Amino acid sequence: MIEKELKKQEMYAFITACLSSGEKPYSYCKRHEMNYGAYRYWLAKYKLDQSIATSKKEDSLSKASNFISLEVISESSISSPIEIQYPNGVSLRLNSAIATNELRNLINILSCLD
């Protein structure tokens, strides 16, 4: 498993260097004695990993933008009823007094659930 990861890192470094060189991939591979078919295989894996990483970033950014920041006025407690509705349909309704630190913990827990 470790050898596969090392090979992957080595090939991704080679691909990055090739792409940033401005040279045509076939010429670059030939100059560095790399099999062009192997280069194309790893290039496809590299592009797939890049697209997955990009989509994960976009997902986390879109999830983060759905939240509105709240300002806590006092650190003691909130005594009036409060309801928070999340975009995924989860609703947090509190009818009794709650300490603000407990409310903060509940919000953190619910934001982890998806």
C-alpha positions as CSV (number, residue, x, y, z in Angstrom):
1,M,0.0,0.0,0.0
2,I,2.8,2.4,0.9
3,E,4.6,1.6,-2.4
4,K,1.5,2.4,-4.4
5,E,1.1,5.8,-2.6
6,L,4.8,6.6,-3.3
7,K,4.4,5.7,-6.9
8,K,1.3,7.9,-7.1
9,Q,3.2,10.8,-5.5
10,E,6.1,10.3,-7.9
11,M,3.9,10.2,-11.0
12,Y,1.8,13.2,-9.9
13,A,5.0,15.2,-9.4
14,F,6.1,14.1,-12.9
15,I,2.8,15.2,-14.3
16,T,2.9,18.5,-12.6
17,A,6.4,19.2,-13.8
18,C,5.3,18.1,-17.4
19,L,2.3,20.4,-17.3
20,S,4.2,23.4,-16.0
21,S,7.1,22.9,-18.5
22,G,5.1,24.1,-21.5
23,E,6.6,21.3,-23.5
24,K,4.4,18.8,-25.3
25,P,3.8,15.7,-23.1
26,Y,5.1,13.2,-25.7
27,S,8.4,15.1,-26.0
28,Y,8.7,15.6,-22.3
29,C,8.1,11.9,-21.6
30,K,10.7,10.9,-24.3
31,R,13.3,13.3,-22.9
32,H,12.8,11.9,-19.4
33,E,12.6,8.3,-20.6
34,M,9.0,7.9,-19.4
35,N,6.6,5.6,-21.3
36,Y,4.0,7.8,-22.8
37,G,1.2,5.3,-22.2
38,A,2.0,5.2,-18.5
39,Y,2.0,9.0,-18.5
40,R,-1.5,9.1,-20.0
41,Y,-2.7,6.5,-17.5
42,W,-1.4,8.5,-14.6
43,L,-2.6,11.8,-16.1
44,A,-6.2,10.4,-16.2
45,K,-5.9,9.4,-12.5
46,Y,-4.4,12.8,-11.7
47,K,-7.3,14.7,-13.4
48,L,-9.9,12.5,-11.6
49,D,-8.3,13.3,-8.3
50,Q,-8.2,17.0,-9.1
51,S,-11.8,17.1,-10.1
52,I,-12.8,15.2,-6.9
53,A,-10.8,17.6,-4.8
54,T,-12.3,20.6,-6.5
55,S,-15.9,19.3,-6.1
56,K,-15.3,18.7,-2.4
57,K,-14.0,22.3,-2.0
58,E,-17.0,23.6,-3.8
59,D,-19.4,21.5,-1.6
60,S,-17.8,22.7,1.6
61,L,-17.9,26.3,0.4
62,S,-21.6,26.1,-0.6
63,K,-22.4,24.4,2.7
64,A,-20.6,27.1,4.6
65,S,-22.4,29.9,2.7
66,N,-25.8,28.6,3.8
67,F,-25.2,29.6,7.4
68,I,-25.7,33.0,8.9
69,S,-23.4,34.1,11.7
70,L,-25.0,34.8,15.0
71,E,-23.8,37.3,17.6
72,V,-24.0,36.2,21.2
73,I,-24.9,39.2,23.3
74,S,-24.4,37.7,26.7
75,E,-22.7,34.5,27.8
76,S,-25.3,33.6,30.4
77,S,-28.5,32.1,29.0
78,I,-31.3,32.6,26.5
79,S,-34.7,32.5,28.1
80,S,-37.1,33.1,25.2
81,P,-38.1,30.3,22.8
82,I,-35.7,29.8,19.9
83,E,-35.9,27.9,16.7
84,I,-33.2,27.3,14.2
85,Q,-34.0,25.7,10.8
86,Y,-31.2,24.2,8.7
87,P,-31.3,24.0,4.9
88,N,-31.4,20.2,5.0
89,G,-34.7,20.3,6.9
90,V,-33.4,19.7,10.4
91,S,-35.0,22.0,13.0
92,L,-33.8,22.8,16.4
93,R,-36.6,24.2,18.7
94,L,-35.9,25.2,22.3
95,N,-38.9,26.3,24.5
96,S,-37.1,26.7,27.8
97,A,-34.0,28.6,29.0
98,I,-30.6,27.3,27.8
99,A,-27.1,28.3,28.5
100,T,-25.4,29.9,25.5
101,N,-22.5,27.5,25.7
102,E,-24.9,24.5,25.5
103,L,-26.7,26.1,22.6
104,R,-23.3,26.6,20.9
105,N,-22.5,22.9,21.4
106,L,-25.9,21.8,20.0
107,I,-25.4,24.0,16.9
108,N,-21.9,22.5,16.4
109,I,-23.2,19.0,16.7
110,L,-26.0,19.6,14.2
111,S,-23.7,21.3,11.7
112,C,-21.6,18.1,11.6
113,L,-24.6,16.0,10.7
114,D,-25.3,15.9,7.0
